[in-house]
Amino acid sequence: MKSILFFVTVFAGLTSFAQQDKSKRPSPPASVKETLKNGTVVSIDYSQPSLKGRTIGKDVEPMNGQVWRAGANEATVFETNKDVKIEGETLPAGKYALYMLPDEKEWTIIFNKTWNQWGTQYNENKDQDLLHVKVKPGKADNSTEKLTYTIDEDGKVTLLWGNLKVDFKVK
């Protein structure tokens, strides 16, 4: 009886560990961090979906007119250690859920105070939006299979996925 109980306990522990190993997900975790020229540290933690032959806006998010978690799984988290300006608008230092509302000609970048949430819980927490900024989407020079964020030391944040390219400026 003791050996069965031991086996069940070990199996349950291993199963729990495997479920928590986010690197095994179809959209594994990724992050990018940069210290800007002015000393501000900006980071983005997100889950990285792959296109796998799907078409953005048709077979896979983002869809025009629908708020998107700007990644997969949990909400994408944008963090800065100092107050910054995003496209000229003030964002206090802290952690934020990063959402995007795409449209053909203009995207709204949304910073929500409830950063520790599952990505699809935006509607339950939209009253916690702190900042909305508008940007123009663009076309990337090359297709990117996995959603990828970059941050350069001048504060340009770029989302690349497929032929999609969305930039916003952090100062």
DRENBAVO-639058 format. One record per residue: x, y, z of N, C-alpha, C, CB in turn. Coordinates in steps of 0.05 Angstrom, whole numbers, padded with zeros to 5 digits, always signed. Glycine has a CB too. Layout:
N
XYZXYZXYZXYZ...
# end
This chain:
171
+00016-00024+00000+00000+00000+00000+00017+00025+00000-00019+00000+00024+00039+00024+00016+00057+00048+00017+00070+00053-00010+00079+00044+00038+00077+00032-00025+00089+00036-00051+00070+00048-00071+00101+00010-00062+00044+00040-00069+00024+00052-00087+00020+00081-00081-00003+00036-00085+00018+00088-00055+00015+00115-00047+00039+00132-00056+00012+00117-00016+00064+00121-00053+00088+00134-00062+00087+00140-00092+00113+00118-00055+00079+00119-00108+00077+00122-00137+00057+00144-00145+00069+00095-00150+00034+00144-00132+00013+00164-00138+00023+00192-00132-00013+00158-00122+00036+00195-00109+00047+00221-00101+00068+00231-00121+00059+00219-00073+00087+00213-00129+00108+00221-00148+00095+00228-00175+00128+00199-00151+00077+00211-00184+00064+00215-00210+00048+00242-00210+00044+00192-00217+00034+00248-00189+00019+00273-00187+00038+00297-00187+00002+00273-00161+00061+00294-00173+00080+00316-00173+00092+00321-00200+00102+00310-00153+00099+00299-00215+00110+00302-00241+00090+00314-00261+00120+00275-00252+00065+00305-00259+00044+00315-00276+00040+00345-00271+00017+00300-00271+00040+00353-00246+00038+00381-00239+00061+00397-00251+00036+00385-00208+00085+00387-00248+00108+00401-00259+00106+00404-00290+00134+00386-00252+00098+00383-00303+00096+00383-00332+00075+00404-00341+00088+00355-00343+00053+00406-00326+00032+00426-00333+00043+00454-00330+00007+00421-00317+00061+00458-00311+00072+00485-00306+00095+00492-00324+00080+00487-00277+00106+00473-00339+00128+00478-00357+00118+00492-00382+00143+00452-00364+00117+00518-00381+00106+00534-00403+00122+00532-00429+00104+00563-00395+00147+00523-00428+00163+00521-00452+00152+00499-00470+00192+00516-00445+00136+00481-00460+00125+00459-00475+00099+00466-00490+00120+00435-00457+00089+00490-00485+00064+00499-00498+00068+00503-00528+00054+00525-00485+00046+00501-00543+00048+00507-00572+00057+00536-00577+00021+00502-00586+00049+00554-00559+00059+00582-00560+00076+00587-00535+00034+00603-00562+00102+00581-00537+00119+00583-00513+00124+00612-00504+00145+00568-00518+00133+00615-00479+00139+00642-00470+00164+00653-00484+00143+00642-00440+00164+00680-00486+00186+00695-00497+00188+00721-00483+00184+00699-00529+00210+00734-00484+00213+00761-00472+00235+00777-00486+00219+00759-00442+00232+00803-00484+00252+00821-00494+00255+00843-00474+00244+00832-00523+00280+00852-00470+00286+00873-00450+00308+00891-00462+00295+00861-00423+00304+00917-00458+00324+00935-00468+00327+00959-00449+00317+00946-00497+00352+00968-00445+00357+00993-00431+00359+01015-00452+00382+00991-00413+00341+01034-00451+00340+01056-00470+00364+01075-00465+00314+01071-00469+00370+01091-00484+00392+01110-00481+00389+01128-00457+00394+01128-00506+00364+01134-00449+00360+01151-00425+00361+01135-00399+00333+01165-00428+00367+01109-00400+00369+01093-00376+00344+01078-00368+00378+01110-00353+00322+01083-00381+00297+01070-00375+00299+01041-00385+00273+01084-00389+00290+01022-00368+00289+00994-00375+00261+00987-00383+00299+00976-00352+00258+00976-00407+00232+00968-00418+00233+00938-00424+00224+00984-00443+00212+00923-00416+00211+00895-00422+00183+00887-00431+00220+00878-00398+00182+00865-00446+00157+00854-00455+00159+00824-00452+00150+00862-00485+00140+00812-00436+00138+00783-00433+00112+00775-00447+00138+00775-00402+00115+00755-00464+00092+00747-00480+00095+00717-00487+00090+00764-00506+00073+00706-00499+00075+00679-00510+00075+00682-00540+00050+00662-00500+00090+00665-00553+00098+00667-00580+00083+00647-00599+00128+00664-00583+00060+00655-00609+00046+00637-00628+00061+00635-00655+00018+00646-00633+00057+00614-00669+00068+00610-00696+00045+00610-00716+00084+00583-00698+00051+00618-00740+00031+00619-00761+00022+00592-00770+00041+00635-00785+00041+00573-00774+00035+00546-00782+00016+00545-00807+00022+00530-00759+00022+00562-00826+00007+00563-00851-00019+00578-00850+00001+00535-00859-00025+00589-00826-00050+00605-00823-00047+00633-00832-00060+00604-00794-00069+00646-00838-00069+00674-00847-00078+00692-00825-00086+00678-00872-00062+00713-00818-00070+00732-00797-00095+00747-00806-00046+00752-00792-00114+00749-00788-00138+00763-00793-00160+00746-00806-00133+00786-00811-00152+00722-00814-00172+00703-00825-00173+00678-00808-00164+00696-00855-00150+00664-00805-00149+00639-00791-00138+00642-00762-00131+00619-00805-00126+00664-00757-00113+00669-00731-00114+00698-00724-00083+00658-00731-00114+00704-00698-00114+00732-00688-00088+00745-00697-00118+00733-00658-00088+00771-00699-00109+00790-00692-00130+00793-00715-00097+00817-00686-00154+00798-00706-00176+00803-00725-00184+00833-00723-00201+00785-00718-00188+00845-00746-00196+00874-00746-00221+00878-00729-00200+00883-00775-00219+00899-00713-00242+00906-00696-00246+00891-00670-00267+00903-00712-00227+00872-00664-00228+00856-00640-00203+00860-00623-00233+00826-00647-00207+00866-00597-00184+00869-00580-00168+00843-00579-00192+00878-00551-00142+00844-00581-00124+00821-00581-00104+00823-00559-00110+00819-00609-00097+00801-00547-00078+00800-00525-00049+00805-00533-00080+00774-00511-00044+00810-00558-00018+00817-00569+00002+00795-00564-00008+00843-00556-00007+00770-00565+00009+00746-00561-00010+00723-00559+00028+00749-00536-00003+00704-00541-00021+00681-00536-00020+00676-00506-00011+00656-00552-00038+00658-00497-00039+00649-00469-00045+00672-00450-00013+00636-00460-00028+00677-00430-00033+00699-00412-00030+00726-00427-00013+00698-00388-00040+00747-00414-00037+00773-00426-00007+00780-00430-00050+00795-00408-00001+00793-00451+00026+00803-00456+00031+00825-00435+00029+00814-00485+00055+00824-00423+00062+00843-00401+00083+00862-00410+00071+00828-00376+00077+00888-00409+00095+00910-00415+00103+00922-00389+00082+00932-00435+00130+00925-00385+00139+00936-00359+00161+00957-00364+00150+00914-00341+00159+00978-00348+00180+00999-00349+00187+01008-00321+00170+01024-00366+00212+01013-00316+00221+01021-00289+00219+01051-00283+00249+01012-00285+00212+01066-00304+00209+01095-00300+00184+01104-00316+00234+01111-00310+00173+01127-00308+00151+01139-00324+00162+01144-00352+00141+01166-00311+00145+01138-00372+00153+01141-00400+00130+01155-00415+00159+01114-00413+00137+01163-00439+00117+01173-00458+00115+01152-00480+00126+01201-00470+00090+01144-00485+00084+01125-00507+00070+01141-00528+00067+01100-00497+00083+01143-00551+00071+01160-00573+00063+01187-00562+00047+01145-00586+00079+01198-00544+00074+01225-00533+00055+01226-00509+00063+01241-00554+00044+01203-00501+00025+01202-00478+00039+01189-00454-00001+01186-00485+00034+01200-00430+00048+01191-00406+00037+01164-00396+00045+01211-00384+00057+01146-00390+00051+01120-00377+00069+01118-00353+00055+01096-00397+00057+01117-00328+00073+01114-00304+00089+01088-00304+00056+01116-00279+00111+01088-00289+00127+01064-00285+00110+01042-00275+00151+01069-00266+00115+01017-00283+00100+00995-00273+00096+00973-00294+00073+01004-00264+00078+00954-00287+00072+00931-00304+00044+00935-00315+00075+00904-00289+00040+00928-00340+00014+00931-00353+00009+00908-00372+00013+00958-00369-00017+00900-00374-00025+00882-00396-00025+00898-00421-00053+00868-00390-00013+00887-00442-00012+00901-00468-00032+00888-00487+00018+00900-00480-00051+00903-00496-00071+00894-00515-00069+00911-00540-00099+00894-00503-00080+00901-00562-00081+00917-00586-00109+00913-00599-00059+00908-00606-00118+00935-00610-00144+00935-00625-00137+00942-00654-00165+00954-00612-00135+00922-00672-00127+00927-00699-00150+00936-00717-00115+00902-00711-00142+00952-00736-00160+00960-00758-00142+00962-00782-00175+00987-00752-00153+00963-00806-00137+00964-00830-00118+00988-00831-00155+00964-00854-00127+01011-00822-00111+01035-00825-00098+01045-00799-00127+01057-00837-00109+01036-00776-00099+01046-00751-00103+01026-00729-00113+01073-00744-00084+01023-00712-00086+01005-00689-00086+01021-00663-00063+00984-00689-00101+01011-00644-00100+01023-00617-00084+01005-00599-00129+01027-00606-00063+01016-00587-00047+01001-00567-00058+01008-00540-00015+01010-00569-00064+00987-00524-00078+00991-00499-00060+00981-00476-00105+00975-00498-00057+00997-00455-00042+00990-00431-00062+00988-00409-00019+01011-00425-00065+00964-00398-00085+00958-00377-00071+00952-00351-00103+00934-00386-00082+00964-00329-00069+00961-00303-00070+00932-00292-00082+00979-00283-00088+00916-00301-00090+00888-00291-00072+00871-00309-00120+00878-00292-00047+00870-00302-00027+00856-00319-00026+00826-00314+00001+00868-00313-00034+00817-00291-00032+00788-00284-00059+00775-00289-00023+00784-00255-00065+00770-00315-00091+00758-00322-00087+00741-00347-00111+00780-00328-00106+00723-00350-00107+00707-00375-00113+00726-00397-00128+00683-00373-00101+00722-00420-00102+00741-00442-00130+00748-00453-00086+00732-00464-00148+00729-00450-00175+00734-00461-00194+00746-00441-00187+00708-00472-00184+00755-00418-00201+00767-00398-00203+00798-00401-00191+00760-00370-00196+00808-00424-00196+00837-00427-00223+00849-00421-00188+00844-00455-00245+00838-00431-00271+00850-00427-00278+00853-00398-00293+00834-00441-00270+00834-00381-00275+00836-00352-00259+00858-00339-00269+00809-00339-00237+00866-00351-00219+00885-00339-00215+00911-00355-00192+00872-00335-00231+00915-00376-00227+00939-00393-00230+00965-00378-00245+00939-00416-00244+00965-00355-00246+00989-00339-00219+00996-00326-00268+00986-00318-00200+00978-00328-00173+00983-00317-00153+00994-00338-00162+00958-00305-00164+01001-00362-00146+01013-00382-00136+01039-00372-00162+01017-00409-00110+01043-00375-00097+01068-00366-00090+01085-00390-00072+01062-00350-00083+01073-00413-00074+01089-00435-00081+01075-00461-00044+01094-00434-00091+01091-00480-00096+01082-00508-00080+01101-00526-00127+01082-00515-00064+01090-00545-00051+01106-00565-00056+01094-00592-00020+01107-00559-00056+01111-00612-00061+01102-00640-00035+01101-00655-00081+01121-00654-00032+01080-00672-00008+01077-00689-00017+01066-00716+00013+01058-00676+00000+01069-00736-00006+01059-00762+00008+01032-00766+00003+01079-00785-00006+01011-00774+00007+00986-00780+00023+00987-00806-00013+00963-00781+00043+00970-00808+00059+00970-00833+00063+00942-00842+00086+00984-00828+00079+00940-00863+00086+00914-00875+00116+00909-00869+00081+00913-00906+00122+00885-00860+00150+00877-00855+00163+00870-00881+00151+00853-00835+00189+00873-00882+00205+00866-00906+00205+00836-00910+00233+00876-00904+00206+00820-00888+00207+00791-00889+00185+00780-00871+00235+00780-00881+00175+00756-00878+00155+00743-00861+00168+00731-00836+00140+00722-00878+00154+00734-00814+00163+00723-00788+00144+00701-00780+00166+00745-00766+00153+00677-00777+00136+00654-00770+00125+00656-00742+00151+00628-00773+00142+00663-00723+00134+00665-00695+00131+00695-00688+00154+00651-00676+00109+00701-00674+00106+00729-00665+00130+00737-00649+00080+00732-00648+00141+00760-00655+00166+00770-00643+00164+00800-00637+00190+00764-00661+00173+00807-00613+00175+00836-00606+00205+00843-00605+00162+00841-00578+00211+00867-00613+00238+00878-00610+00235+00905-00597+00252+00880-00638+00256+00913-00583+00258+00940-00571+00286+00950-00578+00252+00940-00540+00289+00974-00589+00315+00984-00594+00322+01005-00573+00318+00996-00623+00347+01013-00571+00355+01031-00550+00344+01060-00553+00386+01033-00548+00334+01065-00577+00320+01091-00581+00291+01090-00572+00322+01099-00611+00281+01067-00564+00254+01064-00553+00233+01056-00573+00246+01090-00542+00242+01047-00597+00223+01037-00616+00216+01008-00610+00234+01039-00645+00190+01003-00604+00181+00976-00598+00167+00966-00624+00161+00975-00574+00174+00943-00633+00163+00932-00658+00151+00904-00653+00184+00931-00680+00127+00900-00662+00115+00873-00664+00117+00864-00692+00085+00874-00654+00128+00840-00696+00131+00828-00723+00117+00801-00722+00161+00825-00731+00100+00796-00742+00087+00770-00745+00077+00768-00773+00065+00766-00724+00084+00746-00787+00078+00744-00815+00090+00768-00829+00047+00743-00820+00074+00782-00846+00084+00807-00858+00075+00831-00843+00073+00808-00887+00063+00827-00819+00054+00849-00803+00076+00862-00787+00031+00839-00784+00076+00888-00786+00095+00903-00770+00080+00926-00757+00120+00914-00788+00082+00927-00730+00068+00949-00715+00089+00960-00696+00043+00938-00699+00094+00986-00699+00114+01000-00682+00100+01020-00664+00135+01015-00700+00112+01024-00640+00105+01047-00624+00130+01057-00609+00082+01039-00603+00129+01082-00603+00153+01095-00592+00151+01099-00562+00158+01122-00605+00172+01092-00547+00174+01096-00519+00196+01116-00513+00179+01069-00504+00191+01137-00498+00212+01157-00491+00211+01161-00461+00207+01184-00507
# end
